Structures are given as structure tokens and as C-alpha cells.
Amino acid sequence: MKVFASFVRKEFKHIERDTRTLVILFAMPIILIVLFGFAITTEVKDIRYTVLDMSHDQYTQRLAERFAANRYFIYKGEVSNRQQAMAKFNHGDVDMVIVFGGNFAQELGHCTGGSIQLLLDGSEPNQAATRAGYAQQVIADFAQELQQSSATGQQCNIVPVTHLLYNPQAISAYNFVPGIIGLILMLVCCMMTAIAIVREKESGSMEVLLASPLKAMTIILAKLVPYFVISFADLVIILLLSRYMLGMPFAGNLPAFIGISLIYIIVCLSLGLMISCLCSSQLAAMLISLIMVIPCIYFSGMAFPIESMPTTFQHVSTVMPARWYVSVVRKLMVQGVAVKYVIEETLILAFSAAVLLSIALASFKKRL
Amino acid sequence: MKENYVIEAEGLTKKFGDFTATNHITFKVHEGEIFGFLGANGAGKTTAMRMLCGLSRPSEGRATVAGYDVYRQAEEVKKHIGYMSQKFSLYDDLTVAENLRLFGGIYGMKRKLINEKTDRLLAELGFTSKKNAMVKSLPLGWKQKLAFSLAIFHDPKIVFLDEPTGGVDPVTRRQFWELIYQASDRGITVFVTTHYMDEAEYCDRVSIMVDGCIKALDSPRNLKKQFGVDSMYDVFLTLARTAQRSSD
């Protein structure tokens, strides 16, 4: 035990004296949170729109006013025909054109639904979808109000109603924080661990250590301890920042979240160990770790929604532990669902942890 | 007489697939001896040494080090040896004292003993002022002297030195060998591989490996007589010319 302690102390000293790495390890979560929280936002605001009203009745007027009053929309004047509308679009003056059909009022009266067309810039499909969603929300609210005010109480659908679950304001912080947690833990546990072990192989010190009475297992465990501590500290930093800086409440079961995070940390550490067995240079270890880290960005929904990926990639994403962990974080942290809804993910993670850890330890022993 | 041997290798062989790195080598090393282990690059020196240190398992044959079998009692072997590798000397980002404390700790030495020995050792080497200096700030020659002191810090029976003096000037090498003699005087057996033929002259006995086999083993003086040449350099050259393997 004393031998173990003196070895752990050495590992902490290595990290402590490598100021640059230390700064990266602790500054990275903070920078990412600040960047995504304030600078990089996938949240859609200031939708510039124009109206092409071919009906000019009281209903289209009222609906147009609704849009004008909404803080997400910026009115950019009216156009009188499609050519004008397209010209505004092509010049990039507007993001959306609302087109009211010729017989809007009559159609509304017959309850077949007034015809409205929303024209959006599809070159940014995610943004377009969000903008359409907002517009549909405004229209749906209007339709509902009409229905309530009409004496007959007839149903008046104008457009299909889409309602954004869980994140009605579409605050992008809710979307990226789970991804960042998955990413940071992967970086620290997987990449830093792999590099730390490979560094000893590269410098030849591993051989000296192995020629000593130290057990291989002791060396490895002692190496894992500091990164375990650091990744946990990072986890706490992210949680505190997202709570107090982004005002993102922790909706679900915190102990369960921490427990599942520990499983994910074991998965990452095992991956790091496996990489360190495969590589003999720090550079190679870093590159291979990136192969593990990049899916974290890809499949966490942090940058790209999984649903809009080709099916093949959706299948690929199922073998990435990060994907399951991020899903747990999203459910527990943002949606605040009961623990029983994350059992599937937890089991998958626990299974991967068991398999990866045994492979890592076995291959580590064999290599030496 | 048998107790006098601290290393005994018999038909020690290591194969990597079809390649036989070390081919049935047999030799014995006396207690307190300085044993030079010579050979060109790729002759199988390092492989043989790794087997003796319990780092690598022999494919065939057997060896005992400090009375323990290197195959079955590798852990016991490791407790009684010191090892200095050609690549690694010390942790660059730890201080001199921290390096000593770490390795003392690894061999289970008590804190008090470590501190005492650290002070004594640094005083002997004249390094006391560098006790808390980062190793990376020291010149290579100093690092190697420290690394050697570290390898024998826990008073092992045998110390294995794998090309310990690579890349340093002749004066520093001479100083390094003074340390080796001091250790030998204390009864520590020294097993050293080297490329430098002047260093081979300093050894009590040397073996010369060619293509995984030991082609000669005797005191430098006897070897020179046997091959009818004036220096170990010529002995080595005569044998190395017979090599089939390319030295990478």
C-alpha cells in the first residue's frame, strides 16, 4: 500500500509539473461551456421574414400581426408577388416567407383550414426546421384562439401542430452540455491515460519499473488514480457551471447520474489502457484516442442530431459508448426522467465496461 | 564453490517466431565480479539481459539470478537486482531527491532510511546542492551517475547496466566506471553491456555475443592472448566479422 501511495504521488507530480496539460485539463471544460453557452449557439433567433398576402382579409392581418409581435421574428416588409419574395430571399434579406393563400378567410370559415405556405432556406436544414417550428407554433396558437372565440367551437386546424418537447425554448445549452460532459470525460480518461502510460514506454522508464518488484497491476492502477480524480473534478466543474452560469437546473436523480458517470469513466479508462497497449509512441496514442473522441462529438448530438444522420451512421453510433452515456445525461439532467428509463443505457455501459476492462487488463499483461 | 555464482545461465534461448534472438547461451557470473556483456547491435544482448531481469520469459533453457529461477521466481529475482536501461535514466520532471524517494519507496525502503541514504549519496557524489533541482536541468553525465546510484540505492546483489554510458564523453565515462568499481568493492555484482572497447578492458571478464550465441568468454587479458591481438577492439572485430546477421 505504501509502495502504491508513493507511486500515485509520483503520478500527481508529473501532472502538476506539466502546467500546460494541467491548464488544458481544467480550462477545457470551462472554455467549452462558455463557448457553447454564449458564443456558439444553435438557438435560432431574429428570424427575418416577409409576408406575401394574396388574401388580404382580417384573419391574415391578425396572423401577420402575431408574427410582428413575436420577439423571435423581425418583420422585413410585405411583398406583392412571388418574384419579389424570391428576390428578397436570393439577396439574403429574409430567412422566411409567409405566404397566405388567396381564399384564406373563406377556407378558414369552412374549417378545411386556411392555406399557408412557409418558405425557408433549406441550405441550413437544422435552422430551417427550427424556424418552421417557431412559425408553426405562432400559427397554431392563433388557430386555437380562433377556435375558442368562435361560438360553434368548431375545430379549426390551419397547419399541423408541432410542439417541442422538454426544451420548449430550444435553449441550445440543454443540447450541448450532455455532449460536453461525454467529451471531456473521454478526453481526460481515455486520451490522457493512454498518453501517460505510453510516455513511460517511450522513455524506457516502464522497463525500469517492470524490472522492480512493482506489480504491473500496481503501476496501472496508480496511473489511473490521478486521471480518475481529475475527470471527476471536471464533471463537478461542468455541473456547477451549467447550473450557476447557464441556469440549467439538474432535473433528475443526481446519485444515479454520478453512479452511471463512474461506469462511463471506467469505460473510458479501459479504452485508454487498450490504446496504450497498442501504441509505442505518444503521438500514435493521441491519434488513436482521437478516433474515440471524435465520435463523442458526432454521436452525442452536440453538433449534429443523430436523427438526421444516414441510417448507416445511426447504426455505427450504437457501438459508441459515448452515445449511450450522453443519452443518459440528457435524460437524467435535462428531461429529469426516472431512473428506470435509463436502465437500457446503463446496462449497455456496464457491459462495455466489463468487457473492455478485461480485454485491456489481459492485453496489458501479455504485452509486458 | 557453486554458491559463488550469482548468475547461472544454461542453454538460455529466446525465440520470436522463427527468429532466435538468443541461442542457447550458457555462462556463469561470480559474486562481486564485473562482467562485461559485449556484442554488436542485434546480437541478442538486450534480449538475454531482459530474460535475466525477469522482464521476458525464456523460450528454452534456464537461468538463476541471485539463487532464484528467472522463469518461476521472477518476482524474487526483481527484489534482488537493480536495473539501469540505456534509454531511461531518471524522471525529468521530478527532482533528484524525489527520484530517489520514489525508487526507495518502490523497493519498500523506510522513509528514514531513504532520507539518510539520499543525503549520504549526494554528499559522496558532490551533488548536495542539486538535491531539489529538476533532473531535466542536469547534464547527461550527471544524470547517468545518478541513475546508476539509483539502480544500487536499495543495495541489490546484482546490478544490470544496459549500455549505461551511451553519449557521454570519455572523462565522464571514466568517472562513471569509478562508481562501478566502488559498487563492486561493496560486493555488488555488475553485469554491464557496452559498445566501448575501452570499457571492456575494465571488466573482470567479458563475453562476446555474435548472432545470438556466446562466441568468447574470458578475462580481457586471456582473450587478447587467445586471439593473438593487442586490444579488446581487435578481439571484438575478429569475432564480429563472422556475424551473419545485419546489425540494424
Contacts between the chains, C-beta under 8 A, distances in Angstrom:
chain1	res1	chain2	res2	distance
A	2	B	105	6.8
A	2	B	108	7.5
A	3	B	105	6.0
A	3	B	106	5.9
A	3	B	108	6.3
A	5	B	105	8.0
A	6	B	101	7.1
A	6	B	102	6.0
A	6	B	105	3.2
A	6	B	106	7.0
A	7	B	102	7.4
A	7	B	105	7.4
A	7	B	106	7.0
A	9	B	102	7.9
A	10	B	91	7.3
A	10	B	94	6.8
A	10	B	98	7.5
A	10	B	102	5.1
A	13	B	93	7.1
A	13	B	94	6.0
A	13	B	98	6.7
A	14	B	91	7.5
A	14	B	93	5.8
A	14	B	94	7.8
A	17	B	93	4.5
A	17	B	94	7.9
A	18	B	93	6.9
A	203	B	87	6.5
A	203	B	88	5.3
A	204	B	85	4.8
A	204	B	86	7.4
A	204	B	87	3.0
A	204	B	88	3.5
A	205	B	88	4.4
A	205	B	91	6.7
A	207	B	50	8.0
A	207	B	55	6.5
A	207	B	83	7.6
A	207	B	85	5.1
A	207	B	87	7.8
A	207	B	88	7.0
A	208	B	83	5.8
A	208	B	84	7.4
A	208	B	85	5.5
A	208	B	88	5.5
A	209	B	106	7.5
A	210	B	55	5.6
A	211	B	53	4.7
A	211	B	54	7.1
A	211	B	55	5.7
A	211	B	78	6.1
A	211	B	81	7.0
A	211	B	83	3.7
A	211	B	160	7.6
A	212	B	78	6.0
A	212	B	83	7.5
A	212	B	103	7.5
A	212	B	106	5.0
A	212	B	107	6.7
A	213	B	75	6.4
A	213	B	78	4.8
A	213	B	79	4.8
A	213	B	106	7.1
A	213	B	107	6.6
A	213	B	108	7.4
A	214	B	106	5.5
A	368	B	55	7.9
